[in-house]
Amino acid sequence: MKFLIHNRKKIVVIFFLGVIFLSLIGVNVLRYKENKSIVSQNLINIGEISDITEKLKNAEKQFLDLKKEDQNKINQTLAKRIADIEDTYRSTLTIYESIQDLRSQKQNVDDLEKSFALVLNMLATVNYPSASASLKTLSKNIDTMKQKMNETTSFASTAIASNTPPASGYQTQRVKVGGAEFTVGIVAADLNTTKVIVDTASDGTCTNNCPVLSLGDYVSRSGAFAGINGSYFCPASYPSCAGKENSFDTLLMNKNKTYFNSDNNVYSSVPAVIFTGNSARFISRSSDWGRDTGVDAVLANQPLLVLNGESVFGGDDEAKRSSRGIRNFVGATGNMVYIGAVYSATAAEAAQVLKTMGIANALNLDSGGSSAIWSGGYKLGPGRNIPNAILFVHK
């Protein structure tokens, strides 16, 4: 019995020792697996670090290469290229509008349109240098046509040499200014017997798809004996006028005592002329004028050419006005009022011509394809249809 008890104790001890041994083996196996996993993970991390390091080296190389380049020079070159492209497109638009002006003056523009079509083809193929060069040639051809048109105008060869405006009615004359001579077509009237009015195709302010009429229509429906086209407007034939076709945005009061574009001319710096009774008032800023309906007519346009006997040409867009062409005007000296055109002149030259003629005050009007003068019939034009006109009616 003692023997069995003694052996049982040994067996228990051996059993527990076995359990402990097996536990230790299990723990070591788990640690081995854990260490193996850590090693594998570390190998993966080392691979990723190696890949990142390679990418950083490549990025550093690209950065160093970039530092060697003159970015300021590259940016300037790119900016100039973009500016040249923009200038080419602006010139294209200006040329197209000039062709439309000539068409409005009943000129044959077939050859000009063919040349213009070639320019469009160059632009379509991104050949900007060739397009720019062709546009310059086309511009010269347009100027030549304008010059010939002025020289072959029926009255140009019969114009009298005089630096003084007529006492009444229409006259064509050659005015000498310095060493140059300019042809002027002018209508004179006395404000004691003549009322100046402004007629409009629209009954009120219009911003798009506005109605227009010919100068002859304005003369006829108002019973006028003379007239001229009025303020600048956006012709429907101009691509740049999309969304504002035949509209004008300067101040005006028509013969019905209706003011146009009043709200957007509260602070306007555009000059204006105001006719009332037997006098005319010229102001440098239309914002200086209220909305008096007791006057006969109000029309704003730019630039102001002559004020108090002195040339005051100036204003925005002088580059465009420096080109030669027809320069229409409305002017006054005392109780005498004048409408007319100076041919083949810049705005500055027109101002000098009118000053030389002794016209004390004069305001530039729309010109180009809108040019039209009526005095017992068309003396210039008819040109394109227009949204407003200045008219002489008998009192």
C-alpha positions as CSV (number, residue, x, y, z in Angstrom):
1,M,0.0,0.0,0.0
2,K,2.8,2.4,0.9
3,F,4.5,1.5,-2.4
4,L,1.4,2.5,-4.5
5,I,1.1,5.8,-2.6
6,H,4.7,6.5,-3.2
7,N,4.5,5.7,-6.9
8,R,1.4,7.8,-7.3
9,K,3.3,10.8,-5.9
10,K,6.1,10.2,-8.4
11,I,3.6,9.9,-11.2
12,V,1.9,13.2,-10.3
13,V,5.3,15.0,-10.1
14,I,6.3,13.6,-13.4
15,F,2.9,14.6,-14.9
16,F,3.3,18.2,-13.7
17,L,6.9,18.4,-14.9
18,G,5.7,17.3,-18.3
19,V,3.0,19.9,-18.4
20,I,5.5,22.6,-17.5
21,F,7.9,21.3,-20.1
22,L,5.2,21.3,-22.8
23,S,4.1,24.8,-21.7
24,L,7.6,26.1,-22.1
25,I,7.9,24.5,-25.6
26,G,4.5,26.1,-26.6
27,V,5.6,29.6,-25.4
28,N,8.9,29.3,-27.3
29,V,7.0,28.2,-30.4
30,L,4.7,31.2,-30.1
31,R,7.7,33.5,-29.6
32,Y,9.4,32.0,-32.7
33,K,6.3,32.6,-34.8
34,E,6.0,36.2,-33.5
35,N,9.7,36.9,-34.1
36,K,9.4,35.4,-37.6
37,S,6.4,37.7,-38.3
38,I,8.3,40.8,-37.0
39,V,11.3,39.9,-39.2
40,S,9.1,39.5,-42.3
41,Q,7.4,42.9,-41.6
42,N,10.8,44.5,-41.1
43,L,11.9,43.1,-44.4
44,I,8.8,44.6,-46.1
45,N,9.4,48.0,-44.4
46,I,13.0,47.9,-45.6
47,G,11.8,47.4,-49.1
48,E,9.3,50.2,-48.9
49,I,12.0,52.5,-47.5
50,S,14.3,51.6,-50.3
51,D,11.5,52.4,-52.9
52,I,10.8,55.8,-51.2
53,T,14.5,56.6,-51.0
54,E,14.8,56.0,-54.8
55,K,11.8,58.2,-55.4
56,L,13.2,61.0,-53.3
57,K,16.5,60.8,-55.2
58,N,14.6,61.1,-58.5
59,A,12.6,64.1,-57.1
60,E,15.8,65.7,-55.9
61,K,17.3,65.3,-59.4
62,Q,14.2,66.9,-61.1
63,F,14.3,69.7,-58.6
64,L,18.0,70.4,-59.3
65,D,17.3,70.3,-63.0
66,L,14.4,72.7,-62.6
67,K,16.7,75.1,-60.6
68,K,19.1,75.2,-63.5
69,E,16.2,76.6,-65.8
70,D,15.4,80.3,-65.9
71,Q,11.8,80.2,-64.9
72,N,11.4,84.0,-65.2
73,K,12.6,83.9,-68.7
74,I,10.3,81.0,-69.5
75,N,7.3,82.9,-68.0
76,Q,8.1,86.0,-69.9
77,T,8.4,84.1,-73.2
78,L,5.0,82.4,-72.5
79,A,3.4,85.7,-71.5
80,K,4.6,87.4,-74.7
81,R,3.4,84.4,-76.8
82,I,-0.1,84.7,-75.2
83,A,-0.1,88.5,-75.7
84,D,0.8,88.1,-79.4
85,I,-2.0,85.6,-79.9
86,E,-4.5,88.0,-78.2
87,D,-3.3,90.9,-80.3
88,T,-3.7,88.8,-83.5
89,Y,-7.3,88.0,-82.6
90,R,-8.1,91.6,-81.6
91,S,-6.6,92.8,-85.0
92,T,-8.7,90.1,-86.8
93,L,-11.8,91.5,-85.2
94,T,-10.9,95.1,-86.0
95,I,-10.1,94.3,-89.6
96,Y,-13.5,92.4,-90.0
97,E,-15.4,95.4,-88.6
98,S,-13.5,97.8,-90.9
99,I,-14.5,95.6,-93.9
100,Q,-18.1,95.8,-92.7
101,D,-17.8,99.6,-92.5
102,L,-16.6,99.8,-96.1
103,R,-19.5,97.5,-97.2
104,S,-21.9,99.9,-95.4
105,Q,-20.5,102.7,-97.6
106,K,-21.3,100.6,-100.7
107,Q,-17.7,99.8,-101.5
108,N,-16.6,96.6,-103.3
109,V,-14.9,94.5,-100.6
110,D,-14.7,91.1,-102.4
111,D,-10.9,91.1,-102.6
112,L,-10.7,92.2,-98.9
113,E,-13.0,89.4,-97.9
114,K,-10.9,86.8,-99.8
115,S,-7.8,87.9,-98.0
116,F,-9.6,87.8,-94.7
117,A,-10.7,84.3,-95.4
118,L,-7.1,83.3,-95.8
119,V,-6.2,84.9,-92.5
120,L,-9.0,82.8,-90.8
121,N,-7.5,79.7,-92.3
122,M,-4.1,80.6,-90.9
123,L,-5.6,81.1,-87.4
124,A,-7.4,77.8,-87.7
125,T,-4.0,76.1,-88.3
126,V,-2.5,78.0,-85.4
127,N,-0.2,79.8,-87.8
128,Y,-0.2,83.1,-85.8
129,P,3.0,84.7,-87.2
130,S,1.7,84.4,-90.8
131,A,-1.8,85.6,-89.8
132,S,-0.4,88.6,-88.0
133,A,1.7,89.6,-91.1
134,S,-1.3,89.1,-93.4
135,L,-3.5,91.3,-91.2
136,K,-1.0,94.1,-91.4
137,T,-1.1,93.9,-95.2
138,L,-4.9,93.8,-95.1
139,S,-5.0,96.8,-92.9
140,K,-2.9,98.8,-95.3
141,N,-5.2,97.7,-98.2
142,I,-8.2,98.9,-96.2
143,D,-6.6,102.3,-95.5
144,T,-5.8,102.6,-99.3
145,M,-9.4,101.9,-100.2
146,K,-10.6,104.5,-97.6
147,Q,-8.2,107.0,-99.1
148,K,-9.4,106.3,-102.7
149,M,-13.0,106.5,-101.5
150,N,-12.3,110.0,-100.1
151,E,-10.5,111.1,-103.2
152,T,-13.2,109.9,-105.6
153,T,-16.1,111.3,-103.6
154,S,-18.1,113.3,-106.1
155,F,-17.8,116.6,-104.3
156,A,-14.1,116.4,-103.4
157,S,-12.8,117.7,-106.8
158,T,-15.2,120.6,-106.8
159,A,-14.7,121.8,-103.2
160,I,-13.9,125.4,-102.9
161,A,-10.8,126.6,-101.1
162,S,-11.9,128.3,-97.9
163,N,-11.0,128.3,-94.2
164,T,-14.4,129.9,-93.3
165,P,-17.6,127.9,-92.9
166,P,-20.7,128.9,-95.0
167,A,-23.3,131.3,-93.7
168,S,-26.0,128.8,-94.4
169,G,-26.8,125.6,-96.2
170,Y,-24.3,122.9,-97.4
171,Q,-20.9,123.5,-98.7
172,T,-17.8,121.4,-99.6
173,Q,-14.5,123.1,-99.0
174,R,-10.8,122.6,-98.8
175,V,-9.3,123.8,-95.6
176,K,-5.6,124.4,-95.2
177,V,-4.0,123.6,-91.8
178,G,-0.2,124.1,-91.8
179,G,1.1,122.4,-94.8
180,A,-1.9,120.0,-95.2
181,E,-5.2,120.4,-96.9
182,F,-8.4,118.7,-95.8
183,T,-11.8,118.3,-97.5
184,V,-14.8,119.3,-95.4
185,G,-18.5,118.8,-96.1
186,I,-20.5,121.1,-93.8
187,V,-24.1,122.3,-93.2
188,A,-24.6,125.6,-91.4
189,A,-27.8,127.0,-89.9
190,D,-28.9,129.9,-87.7
191,L,-30.4,128.8,-84.3
192,N,-32.7,131.8,-84.4
193,T,-34.6,130.1,-87.2
194,T,-33.5,126.5,-86.8
195,K,-34.3,124.1,-84.0
196,V,-31.9,121.2,-83.3
197,I,-33.6,117.9,-82.3
198,V,-32.4,114.3,-81.7
199,D,-34.6,111.6,-83.1
200,T,-34.4,107.9,-82.0
201,A,-35.7,104.7,-83.5
202,S,-36.5,103.4,-80.0
203,D,-39.0,105.0,-77.6
204,G,-36.7,104.4,-74.7
205,T,-33.5,102.9,-73.4
206,C,-32.7,99.7,-75.4
207,T,-29.8,97.3,-74.7
208,N,-30.1,94.6,-77.4
209,N,-31.8,94.0,-80.8
210,C,-32.6,97.7,-80.9
211,P,-34.5,99.3,-83.8
212,V,-32.6,101.3,-86.3
213,L,-33.5,103.6,-89.2
214,S,-31.7,105.3,-92.1
215,L,-30.8,108.9,-91.8
216,G,-33.3,109.6,-94.7
217,D,-36.1,108.0,-92.7
218,Y,-35.3,110.2,-89.7
219,V,-35.3,113.4,-91.8
220,S,-38.6,112.4,-93.5
221,R,-40.6,111.6,-90.4
222,S,-39.4,114.7,-88.5
223,G,-39.8,117.1,-91.4
224,A,-36.1,118.1,-91.1
225,F,-34.1,119.9,-93.8
226,A,-30.7,118.5,-92.7
227,G,-29.3,115.9,-90.5
228,I,-26.3,113.7,-89.5
229,N,-25.8,110.4,-87.8
230,G,-25.5,110.6,-84.0
231,S,-23.7,108.8,-81.2
232,Y,-21.5,105.7,-81.2
233,F,-23.5,102.4,-81.2
234,C,-22.9,98.7,-81.6
235,P,-23.7,97.6,-85.1
236,A,-25.4,94.2,-85.6
237,S,-22.8,93.2,-88.2
238,Y,-20.0,93.4,-85.5
239,P,-19.2,90.1,-83.8
240,S,-18.2,92.0,-80.7
241,C,-21.7,93.4,-80.5
242,A,-23.4,90.1,-79.8
243,G,-25.9,90.5,-77.0
244,K,-26.0,94.3,-77.4
245,E,-26.9,94.7,-81.1
246,N,-27.7,98.2,-82.3
247,S,-27.5,99.6,-78.7
248,F,-25.8,102.7,-77.5
249,D,-25.0,103.5,-73.9
250,T,-24.3,107.3,-73.7
251,L,-26.7,110.0,-72.5
252,L,-29.4,111.3,-74.9
253,M,-32.6,113.2,-74.8
254,N,-34.8,112.8,-77.9
255,K,-37.4,115.1,-79.4
256,N,-40.1,113.5,-77.2
257,K,-38.2,114.7,-74.1
258,T,-37.3,111.1,-73.2
259,Y,-33.8,110.6,-71.6
260,F,-31.9,107.4,-72.7
261,N,-29.3,105.6,-70.6
262,S,-29.8,108.0,-67.7
263,D,-29.0,105.5,-64.9
264,N,-25.6,104.4,-66.3
265,N,-24.5,108.0,-67.0
266,V,-24.8,109.5,-63.5
267,Y,-21.0,109.7,-63.2
268,S,-20.2,109.7,-66.9
269,S,-17.1,111.5,-68.2
270,V,-18.4,111.4,-71.8
271,P,-18.7,115.0,-73.2
272,A,-22.1,116.2,-74.4
273,V,-23.9,119.0,-76.3
274,I,-27.2,120.6,-75.2
275,F,-29.3,122.6,-77.5
276,T,-31.9,125.0,-76.3
277,G,-33.6,128.0,-78.0
278,N,-30.9,129.8,-80.0
279,S,-27.9,128.5,-78.1
280,A,-25.7,125.4,-77.8
281,R,-23.8,124.4,-74.7
282,F,-20.9,122.0,-74.8
283,I,-19.8,120.3,-71.6
284,S,-16.7,118.1,-70.9
285,R,-18.6,115.6,-68.7
286,S,-22.2,114.5,-69.2
287,S,-22.4,113.9,-65.4
288,D,-22.4,117.7,-65.1
289,W,-25.8,117.8,-66.7
290,G,-29.0,117.1,-64.9
291,R,-32.1,115.7,-66.6
292,D,-33.8,119.0,-67.6
293,T,-36.6,118.4,-70.2
294,G,-36.9,122.1,-70.9
295,V,-34.1,121.9,-73.5
296,D,-34.5,120.9,-77.2
297,A,-31.9,118.1,-77.4
298,V,-29.1,116.4,-75.5
299,L,-26.5,114.1,-77.0
300,A,-23.3,112.7,-75.5
301,N,-20.4,111.3,-77.4
302,Q,-16.6,111.5,-77.5
303,P,-14.2,113.0,-77.9
304,L,-14.8,116.7,-77.5
305,L,-12.8,118.2,-80.3
306,V,-13.0,122.0,-79.7
307,L,-14.0,123.9,-76.7
308,N,-14.1,127.7,-76.4
309,G,-12.0,128.0,-79.6
310,E,-9.2,125.6,-78.5
311,S,-8.5,122.1,-79.6
312,V,-9.2,119.8,-76.6
313,F,-8.9,116.4,-78.3
314,G,-8.4,113.6,-75.9
315,G,-10.1,110.7,-74.2
316,D,-10.0,106.9,-74.3
317,D,-9.1,104.7,-77.3
318,E,-6.8,107.4,-78.9
319,A,-5.0,104.6,-80.8
320,K,-8.2,103.9,-82.8
321,R,-8.9,107.6,-83.3
322,S,-5.4,108.2,-84.6
323,S,-6.3,106.3,-87.8
324,R,-7.4,108.4,-90.7
325,G,-11.0,108.3,-91.9
326,I,-14.2,110.2,-92.0
327,R,-14.7,112.4,-88.9
328,N,-18.2,113.5,-88.4
329,F,-19.0,116.3,-86.0
330,V,-21.6,118.7,-84.6
331,G,-20.4,122.2,-83.7
332,A,-21.5,125.7,-82.9
333,T,-20.2,129.3,-82.7
334,G,-22.6,131.8,-81.0
335,N,-26.0,131.2,-82.6
336,M,-24.6,129.3,-85.6
337,V,-24.8,125.5,-85.6
338,Y,-22.9,123.2,-87.8
339,I,-22.9,119.5,-88.8
340,G,-20.5,117.9,-91.2
341,A,-17.5,115.7,-91.8
342,V,-13.8,116.1,-92.2
343,Y,-12.5,113.6,-94.7
344,S,-9.3,111.4,-94.4
345,A,-8.4,112.9,-91.0
346,T,-7.5,111.7,-87.5
347,A,-9.6,113.0,-84.7
348,A,-6.7,115.3,-83.7
349,E,-6.5,116.6,-87.3
350,A,-10.3,117.1,-87.4
351,A,-10.0,119.2,-84.2
352,Q,-7.3,121.4,-85.8
353,V,-9.4,121.8,-89.0
354,L,-12.5,122.9,-87.1
355,K,-10.5,125.3,-84.9
356,T,-8.9,126.8,-88.1
357,M,-12.4,127.3,-89.5
358,G,-13.3,129.4,-86.5
359,I,-15.8,126.9,-85.0
360,A,-15.7,127.6,-81.3
361,N,-17.1,124.3,-80.0
362,A,-17.3,120.9,-81.7
363,L,-18.1,117.3,-80.6
364,N,-17.1,114.2,-82.5
365,L,-19.9,111.9,-83.7
366,D,-19.9,108.3,-84.9
367,S,-18.1,107.7,-88.2
368,G,-17.0,104.8,-90.4
369,G,-19.8,102.8,-91.9
370,S,-22.4,104.9,-90.0
371,S,-21.4,108.1,-91.7
372,A,-24.2,110.0,-93.3
373,I,-25.1,113.6,-94.0
374,W,-28.4,114.9,-95.4
375,S,-29.0,118.3,-96.9
376,G,-31.7,118.2,-99.5
377,G,-30.5,114.6,-100.2
378,Y,-27.6,112.5,-99.2
379,K,-24.3,114.4,-99.3
380,L,-22.6,111.4,-97.5
381,G,-23.9,107.9,-97.0
382,P,-26.5,106.6,-96.5
383,G,-24.3,104.2,-94.7
384,R,-25.8,101.6,-92.3
385,N,-29.1,102.2,-90.4
386,I,-28.6,104.0,-87.1
387,P,-30.4,104.2,-83.7
388,N,-30.4,108.0,-83.5
389,A,-29.7,111.1,-85.5
390,I,-29.2,114.9,-85.1
391,L,-31.7,116.9,-87.2
392,F,-32.2,120.5,-88.2
393,V,-35.9,121.6,-88.4
394,H,-37.4,125.0,-89.2
395,K,-38.9,126.8,-86.2
